[in-house]
Amino acid sequence: MEILYYRDPAGNFGDDLNGVVWRELLPAHVFDVEDVVLMGIGSILNAHCAPLTHTRGKRMFVLGSGAGYGPLPADWENWKVL
């Protein structure tokens, strides 16, 4: 599983939580599943952060992400928004 989140070179507390929180909260075996993407904490639910070229053929889960900074991603209606 890939965790999709914004990485600021200068650091950002909320975004940086993604690198820690999900590995503590989710079972270890989910990280071995290659066709799953988790959109984590942050305002990244937009076409720029999740382009169709990156999400096509993947099982997408939104958990902690908010919409912002552009149009919604293509095909987001088929994602699991938790």
Stockholm file with secondary structure:
# STOCKHOLM 1.0

chainA/1-82         MEILYYRDPAGNFGDDLNGVVWRELLPAHVFDVEDVVLMGIGSILNAHCAPLTHTRGKRMFVLGSGAGYGPLPADWENWKVL
#=GR chainA/1-82 SS CEEECCCCTTCCHHHHTHHHHHHHHSCGGGGGCTTEEEECSEEEESTTTSCHHHHTTSEEEESSEEECSSCCCTTGGGSEEC
#=GC SS_cons        CEEECCCCTTCCHHHHTHHHHHHHHSCGGGGGCTTEEEECSEEEESTTTSCHHHHTTSEEEESSEEECSSCCCTTGGGSEEC
//
